[in-house]
Amino acid sequence: MSNKRMKVDANSGQLGFVFFISYVGALVYFIDTANGFWEVVFAFFQAIVWPAYLVYNALASFSL
């Protein structure tokens, strides 16, 4: 029998909640700007990757 110990980190839920709220906020924004069914479907994907848009535009403004 193996005596493996598992570490439980009970204080990591706050960051997950912040990510969830930011996803919901981005989803509401992108759905609000959508005009058709496929744009609403695309809004779900945009809400997932919106930090990549943010980083890309930030680096583009610095001409990097």
Stockholm file with secondary structure:
# STOCKHOLM 1.0

chainA/1-64         MSNKRMKVDANSGQLGFVFFISYVGALVYFIDTANGFWEVVFAFFQAIVWPAYLVYNALASFSL
#=GR chainA/1-64 SS CCCCCCCCCTTCHHHHHHHHHHHHHHHHHHHHTCCSHHHHHHHHHHHHHHHHHHHHHHHHHTTC
#=GC SS_cons        CCCCCCCCCTTCHHHHHHHHHHHHHHHHHHHHTCCSHHHHHHHHHHHHHHHHHHHHHHHHHTTC
//
